[in-house]
């Protein structure tokens, strides 16, 4: 491994972890020790520096470490279980509407529809949310209020060809009370086993001083008990700070039971059956006052936050479920 590779590895998740993070300070891990141990764990287990810190590899046995899905194995896993020919069905938001319209329950529009269609769309939906058709971490997402035809023309000119526009979605009142300034979504992970689809994890995400809930953009996440819909862990942000209550609203997070939980799970299962060739998928679902709706699916959802929240590895467990 060259020095340049080490530098790339160390900065790959620079927005997620640094030696100044409270978790590492608490463990008395200095920068030189963090770098050396991070490099060793990269060579042995394929971890990025954020994985080394987030998974607590500094305190785990070799047997425990081998249970984790790390950067080294992630794309091998995708290549084995998610055929490329089917990935765009959920990976490209502008195409997903062709397959998952029954679960989206909202209009969407892109640059391909033309400016006149866009003007009509924004007349019906003056509050819009704009995001990339193929994106990661909430990159480029923004809200806009369109009050006039001139506003519509200005927003239209600002759109790139890879943008999707849809109405702003409002959370269920209980979820909105916890944090009202973003759409807070539930991520359900499903496996297509030989016995049929199975839900293997659930996470709820909240914004935190941001309009998106993605942890890479400043949000936080907490684990959900699949059987009951109860938020069973503390929420964690990208700097490993943990919260039982939301820091901006002081509303409780841990212990809250998510309404309509069985309907949320049912939606994820039904969505997974549309393209069963994708054997590992995650589904971002928003709970509204009218029930759950699908925001998007992911064929390449990372294992990172699920493994951090549960403090256990899922690589061997998921592969065993898929192969049996």
Backbone bond lengths (Angstrom), bond angles and torsions (degrees), N, CA, C in turn:
res aa  C-N    CA-C-N  psi(-1)  N-CA   C-N-CA  omega(-1)  CA-C   N-CA-C  phi
1 X - - - 1.473 - - 1.520 109.08 -
2 X 1.341 116.24 126.66 1.443 121.89 -178.78 1.533 110.91 -81.07
3 X 1.348 115.16 161.01 1.460 120.19 178.62 1.520 110.67 -59.15
4 X 1.336 116.60 -38.35 1.463 119.64 179.56 1.524 111.29 -62.54
5 X 1.342 116.75 -34.72 1.460 120.56 178.26 1.522 110.73 -66.91
6 X 1.341 115.99 -39.49 1.461 120.61 178.91 1.526 110.04 -62.94
7 X 1.334 116.47 -42.95 1.464 120.06 179.98 1.520 111.08 -64.50
8 X 1.334 117.01 -41.55 1.462 120.47 177.95 1.521 110.57 -62.35
9 X 1.323 115.54 -43.90 1.460 120.13 -178.99 1.521 110.75 -62.72
10 X 1.310 116.21 -42.30 1.458 120.62 -175.76 1.526 112.10 -69.52
11 X 1.343 116.62 -27.45 1.460 119.46 -179.35 1.519 112.73 -98.98
12 X 1.335 117.59 -3.00 1.464 120.68 -175.02 1.519 111.64 -58.05
13 X 1.330 116.01 -41.14 1.456 120.56 178.88 1.527 110.05 -116.54
14 X 1.317 115.04 40.92 1.455 118.63 -176.03 1.522 111.65 -61.94
15 X 1.347 116.88 -27.25 1.456 119.32 178.93 1.524 111.76 -76.99
16 X 1.318 117.58 -11.14 1.458 120.42 -177.21 1.521 113.03 -102.24
17 X 1.309 117.03 -33.83 1.453 118.18 -172.64 1.522 110.37 -147.15
18 X 1.309 116.26 143.84 1.455 122.00 171.68 1.516 107.38 -147.49
19 X 1.308 115.84 168.69 1.466 118.94 -178.31 1.520 111.31 -70.69
20 X 1.319 118.26 -7.64 1.459 121.16 177.36 1.521 112.83 -91.19
21 X 1.330 116.96 -2.21 1.455 119.34 -178.80 1.527 110.91 -64.86
22 X 1.329 117.00 143.85 1.468 121.23 -176.06 1.524 113.43 -56.24
23 X 1.335 117.09 -36.08 1.459 119.89 -178.51 1.525 110.97 -60.60
24 X 1.323 116.30 -44.44 1.453 119.76 -177.52 1.528 111.03 -72.80
25 X 1.314 116.56 -36.43 1.466 119.34 176.45 1.523 110.46 -62.13
26 X 1.331 115.25 -40.61 1.467 119.98 -179.92 1.524 110.93 -62.10
27 X 1.338 116.58 -34.44 1.458 121.16 -179.48 1.525 112.29 -87.79
28 X 1.350 116.14 2.90 1.471 121.51 178.00 1.533 111.10 58.48
29 X 1.334 115.20 42.71 1.457 119.75 178.31 1.529 107.86 -97.82
30 X 1.310 116.29 114.35 1.453 121.62 -179.55 1.525 109.94 -79.23
31 X 1.331 117.01 165.83 1.469 120.26 -179.48 1.527 112.28 -60.97
32 X 1.335 120.02 -46.97 1.475 118.17 178.97 1.526 112.45 -61.43
33 X 1.337 116.80 -41.57 1.463 119.85 -179.55 1.526 110.27 -67.49
34 X 1.335 116.77 -40.99 1.458 121.29 177.45 1.525 110.91 -58.59
35 X 1.336 116.59 -44.95 1.457 121.30 -178.67 1.523 111.34 -66.02
36 X 1.322 116.36 -45.58 1.468 119.73 -177.96 1.526 110.85 -65.53
37 X 1.327 116.43 -49.16 1.461 119.35 -178.82 1.522 111.42 -66.44
38 X 1.327 116.46 -35.89 1.458 119.80 176.83 1.514 111.56 -62.49
39 X 1.333 117.32 -40.85 1.462 121.39 177.98 1.524 111.25 -65.28
40 X 1.328 116.56 -42.95 1.468 120.32 179.82 1.522 110.41 -62.25
41 X 1.333 116.95 -43.69 1.457 119.88 -179.71 1.524 111.81 -69.89
42 X 1.331 117.02 -28.76 1.459 119.66 173.40 1.523 110.03 -63.78
43 X 1.332 116.70 -46.05 1.468 120.63 -179.23 1.524 111.91 -65.21
44 X 1.326 117.15 -38.53 1.467 120.40 -175.23 1.528 113.12 -85.72
45 X 1.339 116.52 -37.47 1.464 119.40 -170.63 1.530 114.09 -126.30
46 X 1.319 117.46 -4.49 1.455 120.05 178.27 1.505 114.98 75.65
47 X 1.329 118.28 26.31 1.461 121.38 -178.68 1.522 111.60 -84.61
48 X 1.335 116.33 144.03 1.454 120.20 164.86 1.531 107.49 -76.90
49 X 1.318 116.87 172.42 1.461 119.49 -179.96 1.529 111.08 -66.35
50 X 1.333 117.04 -36.14 1.464 118.23 178.88 1.521 110.82 -68.16
51 X 1.322 117.24 -34.91 1.465 120.08 177.62 1.532 110.29 -66.84
52 X 1.315 116.49 -42.30 1.464 119.77 178.28 1.525 110.40 -56.61
53 X 1.343 115.99 -42.91 1.468 119.75 -179.50 1.520 111.45 -76.00
54 X 1.346 116.29 -49.97 1.460 120.58 -173.68 1.515 113.65 -65.22
55 X 1.336 117.10 -35.02 1.460 120.64 -179.69 1.520 112.88 -85.47
56 X 1.333 115.60 -3.29 1.463 118.77 179.14 1.520 112.74 65.40
57 X 1.340 116.99 37.05 1.461 120.22 -177.86 1.528 112.58 -64.43
58 X 1.324 117.08 -18.48 1.461 119.76 177.47 1.528 111.46 -67.58
59 X 1.334 117.75 -12.19 1.466 120.36 -179.76 1.510 113.82 -126.46
60 X 1.340 117.68 17.20 1.455 120.92 -176.29 1.529 111.59 -113.89
61 X 1.329 114.07 153.53 1.457 120.56 178.34 1.525 110.22 -78.80
62 X 1.318 117.20 166.15 1.462 121.27 177.66 1.528 110.83 -61.57
63 X 1.316 116.62 -38.34 1.458 120.43 179.73 1.528 110.37 -62.78
64 X 1.327 116.88 -43.85 1.469 120.64 179.53 1.527 110.83 -64.87
65 X 1.316 117.13 -40.80 1.462 120.92 -177.99 1.519 111.78 -63.41
66 X 1.308 116.67 -34.16 1.461 120.28 -178.24 1.525 112.74 -70.49
67 X 1.325 117.38 -11.67 1.456 121.13 178.07 1.527 111.95 -79.19
68 X 1.329 117.21 -17.02 1.464 121.32 -170.19 1.523 112.85 -86.74
69 X 1.324 114.50 143.26 1.453 121.21 167.78 1.524 107.68 -82.31
70 X 1.313 116.91 115.97 1.457 122.17 179.44 1.517 109.53 -113.54
71 X 1.330 116.09 176.23 1.462 120.68 -177.65 1.528 111.45 -56.32
72 X 1.315 117.54 -34.56 1.463 120.43 -177.19 1.519 112.12 -61.83
73 X 1.318 116.53 -38.02 1.459 120.57 -173.00 1.523 113.85 -98.39
74 X 1.336 117.43 -11.22 1.458 120.87 -169.92 1.525 112.17 -60.34
75 X 1.319 117.64 -51.56 1.460 119.55 -174.33 1.523 111.81 -78.16
76 X 1.309 117.37 -23.03 1.465 119.16 170.27 1.529 109.35 -63.99
77 X 1.309 116.00 -39.88 1.462 121.86 178.27 1.530 109.97 -62.41
78 X 1.331 116.79 -48.06 1.466 120.17 179.16 1.529 111.26 -60.13
79 X 1.332 115.99 -43.38 1.463 119.53 -178.39 1.526 111.77 -62.82
80 X 1.318 116.57 -32.85 1.463 119.88 -178.47 1.523 112.24 -76.88
81 X 1.333 116.90 -39.69 1.460 119.33 -168.72 1.533 114.85 -109.78
82 X 1.325 118.36 -12.78 1.463 120.64 -178.75 1.528 110.24 -126.06
83 X 1.335 118.20 92.40 1.468 121.60 -176.93 1.529 112.08 -58.52
84 X 1.322 116.42 139.42 1.461 121.46 -176.43 1.524 112.68 -59.12
85 X 1.320 117.55 -34.14 1.468 120.89 -176.08 1.526 113.21 -61.76
86 X 1.333 117.24 -18.22 1.464 120.51 -175.74 1.528 113.12 -110.65
87 X 1.305 118.29 -4.49 1.465 120.67 -171.38 1.518 113.48 -67.05
88 X 1.346 117.01 -38.04 1.461 119.21 -177.28 1.516 112.77 -65.65
89 X 1.314 117.68 -18.36 1.469 119.98 -179.60 1.527 111.42 -59.07
90 X 1.325 116.00 -34.66 1.465 117.98 176.34 1.528 111.99 -117.00
91 X 1.339 117.42 -16.99 1.457 119.76 -177.61 1.517 113.78 -78.07
92 X 1.338 117.48 -23.86 1.458 122.57 -179.80 1.535 107.96 -110.79
93 X 1.333 116.25 111.43 1.466 120.72 -175.40 1.527 112.57 -62.67
94 X 1.340 116.98 -27.71 1.458 119.26 179.88 1.523 111.75 -74.83
95 X 1.342 117.65 -19.75 1.461 122.05 177.59 1.524 112.22 -97.44
96 X 1.317 116.09 -26.95 1.471 120.41 -174.51 1.524 111.84 -59.52
97 X 1.331 116.53 -29.79 1.468 119.67 -179.17 1.526 111.21 -61.00
98 X 1.332 117.78 -25.88 1.462 121.19 179.06 1.529 112.32 -70.46
99 X 1.313 117.05 -22.45 1.463 121.33 -175.29 1.525 112.88 -111.82
100 X 1.347 116.61 -29.68 1.464 120.13 -170.73 1.517 113.14 -119.89
101 X 1.319 116.94 23.62 1.467 120.24 -176.60 1.525 112.31 -60.41
102 X 1.324 117.53 -29.64 1.466 120.46 -179.34 1.524 112.50 -65.18
103 X 1.338 116.55 -19.29 1.462 120.21 -175.60 1.526 113.01 -109.81
104 X 1.349 117.39 -11.79 1.458 120.12 -176.02 1.531 112.32 -79.16
105 X 1.333 116.68 -37.97 1.465 121.67 175.65 1.526 113.84 54.46
106 X 1.327 116.63 38.38 1.467 120.25 177.03 1.523 108.66 -164.68
107 X 1.331 114.49 160.56 1.457 120.17 175.38 1.527 110.15 -80.77
108 X 1.319 114.86 153.20 1.463 121.64 171.28 1.523 108.08 -138.02
109 X 1.309 116.08 153.35 1.460 120.04 178.60 1.522 108.85 -145.49
110 X 1.324 115.85 148.09 1.465 121.51 178.66 1.529 108.95 -129.22
111 X 1.302 115.81 175.55 1.461 121.79 -179.88 1.530 111.26 -60.42
112 X 1.316 116.33 -28.75 1.464 120.17 -178.78 1.527 112.81 -64.67
113 X 1.326 117.60 -19.99 1.462 120.76 -176.78 1.530 112.90 -78.78
114 X 1.330 116.90 -15.11 1.457 120.28 176.83 1.516 113.66 91.66
115 X 1.321 115.54 158.26 1.462 120.61 -172.95 1.528 112.53 -69.01
116 X 1.334 118.12 -34.66 1.460 119.03 -179.03 1.529 110.85 -66.19
117 X 1.339 115.99 -42.05 1.466 119.85 176.25 1.525 109.94 -63.34
118 X 1.326 116.33 -35.95 1.464 120.15 179.27 1.528 110.91 -66.16
119 X 1.322 117.11 -40.74 1.466 120.44 178.66 1.529 110.78 -63.07
120 X 1.322 116.34 -42.62 1.460 119.86 178.54 1.531 111.16 -64.90
121 X 1.336 114.99 -39.70 1.469 120.70 179.14 1.524 110.56 -61.37
122 X 1.330 116.65 -47.36 1.469 120.13 -176.81 1.527 111.99 -73.65
123 X 1.336 117.21 -21.77 1.471 118.87 172.84 1.523 110.21 -67.75
124 X 1.323 116.10 -34.46 1.472 120.52 177.26 1.521 111.15 -79.53
125 X 1.333 115.92 -31.84 1.467 121.33 -174.18 1.532 109.08 -132.18
126 X 1.325 118.16 82.69 1.476 119.56 -177.12 1.529 113.94 -68.00
127 X 1.325 117.67 -24.50 1.467 120.75 176.09 1.527 108.50 -99.88
128 X 1.333 115.90 114.56 1.462 119.69 -174.64 1.520 110.79 -124.22
129 X 1.320 113.33 156.96 1.461 121.53 175.79 1.524 106.68 -119.24
130 X 1.324 116.52 129.41 1.466 122.45 -176.36 1.516 108.72 -115.10
131 X 1.337 116.13 132.20 1.456 120.59 -179.79 1.520 109.67 -148.63
132 X 1.315 115.87 165.20 1.455 120.59 178.57 1.525 110.55 -75.55
133 X 1.341 115.08 143.02 1.462 119.52 177.58 1.515 111.07 -64.56
134 X 1.318 116.25 -38.02 1.456 121.87 175.65 1.521 106.42 -128.02
135 X 1.315 116.20 104.94 1.457 119.50 -175.58 1.507 111.91 -147.60
136 X 1.315 115.33 176.22 1.457 120.99 -175.87 1.515 108.99 -144.53
137 X 1.313 116.11 135.97 1.457 120.58 172.17 1.518 115.38 70.80
138 X 1.339 118.08 21.23 1.460 119.71 -179.66 1.509 114.05 75.60
139 X 1.332 116.38 15.13 1.461 121.03 -176.94 1.530 110.96 -61.05
140 X 1.333 116.36 129.34 1.459 122.05 175.23 1.513 115.37 77.85
141 X 1.321 118.72 0.85 1.469 120.93 -177.71 1.522 110.33 -73.53
142 X 1.336 115.14 141.64 1.471 119.04 178.28 1.519 110.10 -157.76
143 X 1.348 115.16 157.02 1.460 122.35 173.48 1.524 108.67 -102.93
144 X 1.339 115.37 147.07 1.462 120.76 175.98 1.526 109.38 -138.41
145 X 1.326 115.36 145.24 1.465 122.60 172.63 1.520 107.19 -109.77
146 X 1.338 116.85 122.85 1.460 121.60 -176.24 1.525 108.34 -112.69
147 X 1.331 115.14 110.75 1.459 120.83 -174.22 1.525 113.70 -102.04
148 X 1.317 117.58 -11.93 1.455 119.78 -174.73 1.519 110.03 -152.93
149 X 1.327 114.98 170.54 1.462 120.06 176.68 1.518 110.34 -64.75
150 X 1.325 116.64 -34.11 1.472 119.96 177.37 1.522 110.73 -64.39
151 X 1.337 116.41 -40.13 1.468 119.90 175.71 1.524 110.58 -59.94
152 X 1.338 115.67 -43.85 1.462 120.17 -179.06 1.514 110.74 -61.73
153 X 1.317 117.21 -41.95 1.465 120.34 179.92 1.524 111.17 -66.03
154 X 1.328 115.84 -38.78 1.469 119.60 179.23 1.526 111.39 -65.60
155 X 1.330 116.74 -44.98 1.466 120.51 178.35 1.524 109.93 -64.44
156 X 1.330 116.11 -41.01 1.470 120.19 179.23 1.535 110.59 -57.23
157 X 1.311 116.19 -44.68 1.464 120.10 -179.47 1.523 112.29 -64.20
158 X 1.333 115.86 -26.42 1.471 119.57 -178.23 1.525 112.84 -83.11
159 X 1.342 116.77 -12.74 1.458 120.09 -175.85 1.525 110.92 -77.96
160 X 1.307 115.86 138.52 1.462 120.74 170.67 1.526 108.66 -95.00
161 X 1.313 116.30 168.37 1.467 120.71 -175.36 1.525 113.03 -66.01
162 X 1.333 116.50 -17.44 1.472 118.78 -176.42 1.525 112.61 -99.96
163 X 1.338 117.44 19.79 1.456 121.16 -178.86 1.527 111.59 -100.07
164 X 1.327 115.36 147.05 1.458 123.13 173.01 1.524 107.70 -119.30
165 X 1.336 116.60 136.16 1.461 121.66 -179.96 1.524 108.04 -117.74
166 X 1.330 115.87 135.89 1.456 120.68 178.60 1.524 109.39 -147.41
167 X 1.331 118.07 163.01 1.466 119.63 178.32 1.528 111.32 -63.50
168 X 1.309 116.14 149.20 1.462 120.47 173.09 1.526 108.81 -64.71
169 X 1.313 116.13 132.18 1.464 122.40 -178.80 1.519 108.73 -102.78
170 X 1.315 116.52 137.54 1.461 121.86 179.91 1.530 109.76 -104.26
171 X 1.313 115.50 134.06 1.464 121.07 177.99 1.530 112.72 -68.45
172 X 1.308 115.32 160.19 1.468 122.80 166.78 1.527 108.41 -54.23
173 X 1.303 116.25 143.70 1.469 121.37 -172.76 1.526 112.80 -55.33
174 X 1.338 117.99 -36.24 1.462 119.48 -179.35 1.518 110.81 -67.75
175 X 1.342 117.41 -41.67 1.467 121.66 178.98 1.519 110.52 -69.79
176 X 1.331 115.55 -38.80 1.469 120.37 -178.46 1.524 111.69 -65.95
177 X 1.317 117.34 -33.03 1.465 120.46 178.33 1.525 111.63 -61.79
178 X 1.328 116.61 -33.84 1.469 119.66 -178.41 1.515 110.48 -67.82
179 X 1.355 116.16 -44.69 1.470 119.76 173.75 1.523 108.19 -154.60
180 X 1.358 117.77 113.76 1.469 120.80 -170.74 1.519 115.65 -90.76
181 X 1.330 119.54 -8.58 1.462 120.92 -169.30 1.520 115.06 -95.19
182 X 1.320 117.75 2.51 1.460 121.01 174.84 1.519 108.50 -141.33
183 X 1.319 115.54 163.44 1.454 119.78 169.82 1.520 106.80 -82.08
184 X 1.332 116.52 114.53 1.461 121.98 -176.97 1.524 108.53 -93.12
185 X 1.316 116.23 121.64 1.462 120.05 -170.32 1.520 112.63 -114.43
186 X 1.307 113.90 159.04 1.467 122.74 178.22 1.519 107.95 -109.52
187 X 1.305 116.41 126.86 1.466 121.68 -179.82 1.528 108.53 -104.29
188 X 1.328 115.39 115.82 1.462 122.29 178.09 1.521 108.42 -108.68
189 X 1.322 117.25 126.83 1.464 121.75 178.51 1.521 109.43 -102.01
190 X 1.339 115.41 132.28 1.459 121.07 -178.99 1.526 110.25 -123.38
191 X 1.322 115.49 148.94 1.457 123.04 171.84 1.523 108.18 -119.50
192 X 1.323 116.05 138.17 1.460 120.85 172.05 1.530 107.41 -91.93
193 X 1.311 115.65 92.11 1.460 120.00 178.80 1.533 108.78 -85.47
194 X 1.310 116.11 172.49 1.460 119.52 179.91 1.526 111.86 -69.19
195 X 1.327 116.21 -15.67 1.468 120.59 176.01 1.524 111.94 -92.12
196 X 1.336 116.77 -4.52 1.458 120.59 -178.83 1.524 111.11 123.14
197 X 1.335 118.18 -179.66 1.463 121.05 -177.69 1.522 111.67 -70.75
198 X 1.306 114.81 145.39 1.462 119.88 -179.79 1.521 109.78 -142.62
199 X 1.326 115.92 134.88 1.465 121.47 175.08 1.526 108.66 -81.70
200 X 1.335 115.86 128.25 1.461 119.30 -176.54 1.527 113.64 -116.17
201 X 1.325 118.25 -13.80 1.468 118.83 175.77 1.516 110.10 -162.56
202 X 1.325 115.28 157.20 1.451 122.23 176.71 1.519 110.40 -141.90
203 X 1.310 116.27 134.41 1.471 122.83 -179.35 1.521 107.91 -135.48
204 X 1.322 117.05 140.90 1.461 120.84 171.60 1.519 108.40 -113.09
205 X 1.333 115.16 139.29 1.463 120.68 -177.04 1.529 110.43 -120.19
206 X 1.316 115.55 143.05 1.456 122.25 178.40 1.520 109.52 -127.60
207 X 1.331 115.75 143.54 1.452 118.98 169.79 1.518 110.14 -69.17
208 X 1.314 115.19 164.56 1.456 121.18 177.88 1.521 107.19 -152.13
209 X 1.327 115.76 98.26 1.458 121.56 -174.25 1.525 110.71 60.22
210 X 1.347 116.60 37.25 1.458 121.38 179.80 1.528 109.00 -155.13
211 X 1.353 116.00 165.44 1.466 119.95 179.77 1.521 111.46 -93.84
212 X 1.335 117.66 -1.92 1.466 121.05 176.56 1.526 108.58 -123.84
213 X 1.319 115.40 155.81 1.467 120.01 -175.47 1.520 113.46 -98.31
214 X 1.327 116.84 -1.95 1.459 119.97 -176.10 1.520 110.98 -64.58
215 X 1.323 116.53 135.37 1.462 120.54 -176.17 1.524 111.99 -64.95
216 X 1.333 117.38 -28.69 1.456 120.75 178.21 1.516 111.73 -68.96
217 X 1.333 116.84 -19.14 1.461 121.71 -179.72 1.520 111.94 -108.00
218 X 1.328 116.82 19.46 1.450 121.00 174.36 1.511 115.63 103.86
219 X 1.338 117.43 2.21 1.452 120.12 -179.83 1.520 112.73 -80.23
220 X 1.327 115.73 -168.03 1.457 121.34 179.48 1.522 108.59 -144.49
221 X 1.319 116.51 162.24 1.464 120.89 -176.88 1.517 110.18 -140.14
222 X 1.344 114.69 151.78 1.466 121.07 177.22 1.528 108.35 -139.71
223 X 1.331 115.70 151.33 1.453 121.25 -177.96 1.517 112.08 -84.83
224 X 1.344 115.41 146.76 1.462 122.41 -178.92 1.522 109.30 -115.17
225 X 1.318 116.61 137.73 1.458 120.99 171.75 1.523 108.34 -72.84
226 X 1.334 116.48 119.05 1.468 120.61 -173.33 1.525 111.58 -62.28
227 X 1.302 117.20 -36.57 1.468 120.27 -175.16 1.526 112.38 -69.27
228 X 1.340 117.49 -38.15 1.463 120.74 -170.39 1.522 115.27 -112.54
229 X 1.348 118.14 -19.53 1.452 120.61 -174.67 1.517 113.69 80.49
230 X 1.314 116.78 10.73 1.470 121.06 179.21 1.527 110.03 -83.58
231 X 1.317 117.35 133.80 1.466 121.02 174.36 1.525 107.18 -72.18
232 X 1.327 116.06 112.22 1.462 120.26 -167.65 1.520 114.49 -104.95
233 X 1.332 118.79 -6.30 1.461 119.92 179.01 1.524 109.81 -121.00
234 X 1.308 115.63 167.89 1.452 120.32 167.02 1.522 108.35 -69.10
235 X 1.327 116.59 151.98 1.463 120.29 173.29 1.521 108.59 -77.51
236 X 1.322 116.14 147.35 1.459 121.25 -178.24 1.521 109.25 -129.87
237 X 1.333 117.14 141.62 1.459 120.32 176.47 1.526 109.39 -106.42
238 X 1.313 116.70 -175.34 1.469 120.21 -172.92 1.523 113.05 -70.17
239 X 1.322 116.23 -13.98 1.468 119.71 177.32 1.525 111.77 -103.08
240 X 1.339 115.91 17.08 1.454 123.45 176.20 1.525 113.79 66.13
241 X 1.326 116.23 17.08 1.462 119.51 170.32 1.525 107.44 -72.67
242 X 1.323 116.72 140.58 1.465 120.70 -176.98 1.521 109.92 -118.40
243 X 1.343 114.70 144.43 1.455 120.39 -172.66 1.523 110.12 -137.93
244 X 1.327 116.15 132.90 1.463 120.07 169.29 1.523 110.43 -89.91
245 X 1.347 116.45 -23.84 1.458 123.75 177.69 1.528 108.53 -125.63
246 X 1.325 116.06 151.19 1.458 118.61 179.51 1.525 109.35 -67.99
247 X 1.342 118.45 131.55 1.464 120.07 -174.59 1.525 114.49 -66.88
248 X 1.340 118.59 -20.02 1.467 120.09 -178.83 1.523 113.04 -94.69
249 X 1.318 117.34 -30.93 1.473 119.70 -176.73 1.519 113.08 -111.45
250 X 1.319 116.95 -14.11 1.465 123.84 -176.13 1.533 112.00 62.51
251 X 1.306 117.62 18.75 1.462 120.86 176.31 1.528 108.98 -81.98
252 X 1.341 117.56 142.24 1.466 119.20 -179.33 1.523 111.81 -65.91
253 X 1.331 114.89 144.90 1.464 122.82 174.92 1.528 108.78 -112.20
254 X 1.314 115.88 -59.81 1.464 120.52 -179.10 1.524 110.30 -63.43
255 X 1.319 115.62 130.89 1.457 121.00 179.44 1.508 115.01 96.94
256 X 1.336 117.00 -13.95 1.462 120.06 178.97 1.530 109.37 -69.68
257 X 1.313 116.47 135.70 1.467 121.69 175.79 1.531 108.09 -97.31
258 X 1.304 116.80 122.02 1.461 121.49 -176.56 1.526 110.28 -73.81
259 X 1.320 117.70 126.38 1.479 119.95 178.62 1.534 111.01 -65.03
260 X 1.337 115.22 160.02 1.463 122.19 174.43 1.530 112.45 57.73
261 X 1.324 116.95 31.55 1.462 119.88 -172.15 1.526 112.56 -62.54
262 X 1.299 117.62 -40.81 1.466 119.25 -179.45 1.524 110.83 -66.14
263 X 1.313 117.48 -36.42 1.465 120.15 176.75 1.523 111.13 -66.95
264 X 1.325 116.90 -36.83 1.467 120.68 177.82 1.525 110.18 -63.06
265 X 1.318 116.42 -46.05 1.469 119.91 178.97 1.525 111.05 -63.97
266 X 1.306 116.88 -40.58 1.460 121.11 179.79 1.523 110.72 -62.50
267 X 1.332 116.92 -40.45 1.460 120.75 178.09 1.532 110.72 -61.61
268 X 1.324 117.11 -44.02 1.461 120.42 179.84 1.527 111.40 -62.66
269 X 1.315 117.26 -42.93 1.463 121.16 179.29 1.529 110.46 -63.07
270 X 1.329 116.91 -46.36 1.463 120.23 -179.27 1.533 111.03 -63.50
271 X 1.326 116.73 -40.73 1.467 119.83 178.38 1.524 110.98 -63.52
272 X 1.320 117.03 -38.76 1.471 120.35 -178.39 1.524 111.86 -65.91
273 X 1.329 116.72 -25.45 1.468 120.87 -177.75 1.528 113.01 -81.87
274 X 1.334 117.62 -10.79 1.458 120.30 178.09 1.526 110.25 -66.55
275 X 1.325 116.14 -40.67 1.468 121.17 178.57 1.527 107.96 -130.11
276 X 1.327 117.41 76.02 1.465 120.07 -175.96 1.527 113.16 -68.09
277 X 1.340 116.21 -12.26 1.463 119.03 176.78 1.529 111.67 -64.43
278 X 1.333 116.04 -25.83 1.469 120.73 174.66 1.523 107.02 -85.59
279 X 1.307 116.11 99.72 1.459 119.61 -168.37 1.526 112.92 -82.70
280 X 1.315 116.77 -15.56 1.469 121.41 174.97 1.526 106.94 -125.67
281 X 1.310 117.07 118.92 1.463 121.12 -178.67 1.517 109.85 -145.27
282 X 1.324 115.15 155.89 1.467 119.15 169.99 1.520 108.05 -127.83
283 X 1.333 114.93 151.96 1.458 121.44 -172.40 1.519 109.51 -129.05
284 X 1.333 115.61 117.72 1.458 121.01 177.20 1.517 108.01 -87.18
285 X 1.315 115.87 116.62 1.462 122.68 -173.40 1.525 109.00 -121.87
286 X 1.323 115.85 134.83 1.469 121.01 175.16 1.516 108.71 -105.87
287 X 1.306 115.97 132.26 1.458 120.55 173.87 1.519 108.54 -92.79
288 X 1.341 116.14 119.84 1.461 122.14 177.16 1.527 108.96 -109.85
289 X 1.316 116.02 175.13 1.470 119.43 176.74 1.525 111.65 -64.55
290 X 1.331 117.07 -19.90 1.462 121.44 178.56 1.527 112.75 -96.31
291 X 1.329 116.46 4.01 1.460 119.54 179.90 1.515 112.11 118.05
292 X 1.339 117.36 -178.43 1.465 120.94 -177.88 1.521 112.22 -80.98
293 X 1.325 116.25 144.01 1.462 121.80 173.54 1.529 108.75 -133.28
294 X 1.317 115.50 151.90 1.456 121.05 179.86 1.523 110.04 -82.49
295 X 1.306 117.19 127.73 1.458 121.83 174.71 1.521 110.13 -89.33
296 X 1.323 116.56 -51.70 1.460 120.72 176.93 1.515 109.95 -167.20
297 X 1.322 115.02 162.34 1.455 121.43 173.23 1.515 110.28 -111.79
298 X 1.310 116.09 162.76 1.465 121.67 -179.44 1.522 109.78 -138.96
299 X 1.327 116.24 124.93 1.460 119.46 174.17 1.532 110.83 -89.14
300 X 1.329 116.39 -14.67 1.460 121.46 -175.42 1.521 112.02 -119.99
301 X 1.324 116.40 32.25 1.469 119.85 -179.69 1.524 110.33 -62.84
302 X 1.320 115.60 131.90 1.455 119.55 -178.95 1.529 111.36 -73.76
303 X 1.289 114.63 155.97 1.465 122.27 178.29 1.525 111.02 -86.24
304 X 1.315 117.28 -10.14 1.460 122.34 -164.91 1.524 113.58 -52.63
305 X 1.347 117.29 -60.43 1.457 118.90 -171.69 1.520 111.70 -67.87
306 X 1.333 117.22 -36.77 1.463 118.95 178.21 1.510 112.40 -60.98
307 X 1.330 116.48 -39.52 1.459 120.23 -179.80 1.519 111.62 -74.61
308 X 1.333 117.05 -33.30 1.471 119.95 176.28 1.524 110.28 -64.89
309 X 1.332 116.60 -46.55 1.465 120.80 -174.88 1.524 112.59 -67.10
310 X 1.325 116.86 -37.79 1.470 119.79 -177.43 1.526 112.73 -92.00
311 X 1.339 116.37 -11.02 1.465 121.40 -179.95 1.537 111.55 58.11
312 X 1.336 115.60 38.48 1.455 120.49 174.18 1.520 109.65 -152.13
313 X 1.332 115.79 153.54 1.449 121.24 -179.05 1.519 112.30 -83.68
314 X 1.331 115.28 148.32 1.463 120.18 -177.84 1.529 113.75 -116.12
315 X 1.324 118.61 -1.12 1.461 119.14 -175.73 1.524 111.42 -62.93
316 X 1.296 117.27 -56.02 1.462 120.07 -177.59 1.522 111.02 -65.33
317 X 1.332 116.31 -40.38 1.466 120.23 -178.70 1.523 111.43 -61.85
318 X 1.328 117.10 -46.41 1.457 119.85 -177.77 1.532 111.20 -69.62
319 X 1.324 117.43 -40.83 1.453 120.06 179.65 1.528 110.42 -63.99
320 X 1.307 116.65 -40.56 1.480 119.89 176.80 1.525 110.54 -59.32
321 X 1.325 117.14 -41.33 1.457 120.75 -179.17 1.532 110.62 -67.45
322 X 1.314 117.30 -37.03 1.462 121.12 -178.03 1.519 112.28 -76.08
323 X 1.321 116.94 -29.51 1.464 120.20 -174.73 1.518 112.70 -91.36
324 X 1.322 117.33 -25.17 1.466 118.65 -177.01 1.512 110.46 -72.16
